[in-house]
Amino acid sequence: MPYKNSNLFKTPFDDTIIWRYMSYDKFKDLVEKETLFFYSVINYRKGDPLEGAMPPYTQRTIGNTYFLIDNVQATPEGRKKAVDFVEKFLVVNCWGIDKREVKRKWDVYAHEPHGIAIKTTVGQLKESFSKTKDDIYIGRVRYIDHWIDSRQYSDPFSYTMLKDKRKFEWEHELRLLVVDDDYKDASKHDFSTYDKFIASDIDKVGHTEFKYINCILEHLIGEIYISPWGNECFLNKVNDFLEQHHLSKPVHRSFYTGHM
């Protein structure tokens, strides 16, 4: 199964309930393509500079305890450069860990009459990737105070699951991570030895903007909720769309209908 267990990331139990809020157009794209959209970690940082960013303490100590290339102990600068390089090929997809709908998430992620929320579980999410060729890492986001955090993470790539708790702790985010092995631009450069890598200009290497990952919708989608601002016509539209695509899933009105 392409879900890949890793001790770097804390994957919740299979029966953990998760949600993803989106516009109807994004929901249609998901169903019609039978894919989940994964977006670049680097691109996310355009909206929030601390998104998945390495805390200052980690930057200062990152070369001290690990990372060998050709049996050469990397300097902190070399290790930081290696992390920056690999980060170019990291793409993520985000869900929320909540037992029920969250009013604030409708406001932030699907504030429109044609908004959609998918309810499922971590176990169903894993099953939906059973025929996918990419390795999928799944982990609970850790919320930290970016500027004073002083923990030594077991691996520097753990920081991809970090967010600033002052702004985002309310999200209770579950993050799916993929390393894009298909990205070909890096193959144009010679990184065969540590010295060649250190001497290289990684700024000339482009990054993966996004990636579509195949999924099995029957497993992925548990239940569907329509926006609190949606009407009966939209409810029927969603049901008709699902029927056209041979998906039999319960469609509910939001608990907050009439209360937003």
LINDA-V300756 format. One record per backbone hydrogen bond with DSSP energy under -1.0 kcal/mol. NH is the residue of the N-H (numbers start at 1). CO is the residue of the C=O. E is the energy in kcal/mol with one decimal. If there is no record, write none. Layout:
# LINDA-V300756
nh->NH co->CO e->E
nh->NH co->CO e->E
This chain:
# LINDA-V300756
nh->4 co->136 e->-3.2
nh->9 co->6 e->-1.2
nh->11 co->9 e->-1.1
nh->16 co->13 e->-2.0
nh->18 co->120 e->-2.5
nh->19 co->96 e->-2.3
nh->20 co->118 e->-1.7
nh->22 co->116 e->-2.8
nh->24 co->114 e->-1.0
nh->27 co->23 e->-1.9
nh->28 co->24 e->-2.7
nh->29 co->25 e->-2.1
nh->30 co->26 e->-2.1
nh->31 co->27 e->-2.3
nh->32 co->28 e->-3.1
nh->33 co->29 e->-2.0
nh->34 co->30 e->-1.3
nh->35 co->30 e->-1.0
nh->36 co->213 e->-2.6
nh->38 co->211 e->-2.8
nh->39 co->92 e->-3.0
nh->40 co->209 e->-2.0
nh->41 co->90 e->-1.9
nh->44 co->40 e->-1.9
nh->45 co->41 e->-1.3
nh->46 co->43 e->-1.6
nh->47 co->44 e->-1.5
nh->48 co->44 e->-1.3
nh->51 co->48 e->-2.2
nh->52 co->162 e->-1.5
nh->53 co->50 e->-1.9
nh->59 co->55 e->-2.0
nh->60 co->56 e->-1.9
nh->61 co->57 e->-1.6
nh->62 co->58 e->-1.2
nh->64 co->61 e->-1.9
nh->69 co->72 e->-2.2
nh->72 co->69 e->-1.8
nh->74 co->67 e->-2.0
nh->79 co->75 e->-2.9
nh->80 co->76 e->-2.4
nh->81 co->77 e->-2.0
nh->82 co->78 e->-2.2
nh->83 co->79 e->-2.4
nh->84 co->80 e->-2.5
nh->85 co->81 e->-1.9
nh->86 co->82 e->-2.5
nh->87 co->83 e->-2.4
nh->88 co->85 e->-1.2
nh->89 co->86 e->-2.3
nh->90 co->87 e->-1.6
nh->91 co->178 e->-2.4
nh->92 co->39 e->-3.0
nh->93 co->176 e->-1.8
nh->95 co->174 e->-2.7
nh->96 co->19 e->-2.9
nh->97 co->172 e->-3.3
nh->106 co->102 e->-1.4
nh->107 co->103 e->-1.8
nh->108 co->104 e->-2.2
nh->109 co->105 e->-2.7
nh->110 co->106 e->-1.5
nh->112 co->110 e->-2.0
nh->115 co->112 e->-1.4
nh->116 co->22 e->-3.2
nh->117 co->225 e->-2.4
nh->118 co->20 e->-2.7
nh->119 co->223 e->-2.8
nh->120 co->18 e->-2.4
nh->122 co->16 e->-1.8
nh->123 co->14 e->-2.8
nh->125 co->121 e->-2.3
nh->126 co->122 e->-2.3
nh->127 co->123 e->-2.2
nh->128 co->124 e->-1.8
nh->129 co->126 e->-1.5
nh->130 co->127 e->-1.8
nh->132 co->129 e->-1.9
nh->136 co->2 e->-3.1
nh->137 co->177 e->-2.7
nh->139 co->175 e->-2.5
nh->140 co->10 e->-2.5
nh->141 co->173 e->-2.6
nh->142 co->161 e->-3.5
nh->144 co->163 e->-2.6
nh->148 co->145 e->-1.1
nh->149 co->145 e->-1.8
nh->158 co->155 e->-2.3
nh->159 co->156 e->-1.2
nh->160 co->157 e->-1.4
nh->161 co->158 e->-2.1
nh->162 co->159 e->-1.9
nh->163 co->142 e->-1.9
nh->165 co->144 e->-2.5
nh->167 co->164 e->-1.1
nh->168 co->164 e->-2.2
nh->169 co->165 e->-1.2
nh->171 co->168 e->-2.1
nh->172 co->169 e->-1.0
nh->174 co->95 e->-2.6
nh->175 co->139 e->-3.2
nh->176 co->93 e->-3.0
nh->177 co->137 e->-2.9
nh->178 co->91 e->-2.4
nh->180 co->89 e->-3.4
nh->181 co->179 e->-1.4
nh->187 co->184 e->-1.2
nh->188 co->185 e->-1.6
nh->189 co->186 e->-1.8
nh->197 co->193 e->-2.2
nh->198 co->194 e->-2.7
nh->199 co->195 e->-2.1
nh->204 co->201 e->-1.7
nh->205 co->202 e->-1.7
nh->208 co->88 e->-2.4
nh->211 co->38 e->-2.4
nh->213 co->36 e->-2.6
nh->215 co->34 e->-2.1
nh->216 co->128 e->-2.0
nh->219 co->216 e->-1.0
nh->220 co->216 e->-2.5
nh->221 co->217 e->-2.5
nh->222 co->119 e->-1.2
nh->223 co->119 e->-2.4
nh->224 co->250 e->-2.3
nh->225 co->117 e->-2.6
nh->226 co->252 e->-2.5
nh->227 co->115 e->-2.1
nh->230 co->227 e->-2.0
nh->235 co->231 e->-2.0
nh->236 co->232 e->-2.3
nh->237 co->233 e->-1.9
nh->238 co->234 e->-2.3
nh->239 co->235 e->-2.0
nh->240 co->236 e->-2.5
nh->241 co->237 e->-2.2
nh->242 co->238 e->-2.3
nh->243 co->239 e->-2.1
nh->244 co->240 e->-2.2
nh->245 co->241 e->-1.1
nh->246 co->243 e->-1.6
nh->247 co->242 e->-2.7
nh->252 co->224 e->-3.1
nh->257 co->254 e->-1.6
nh->259 co->256 e->-2.8
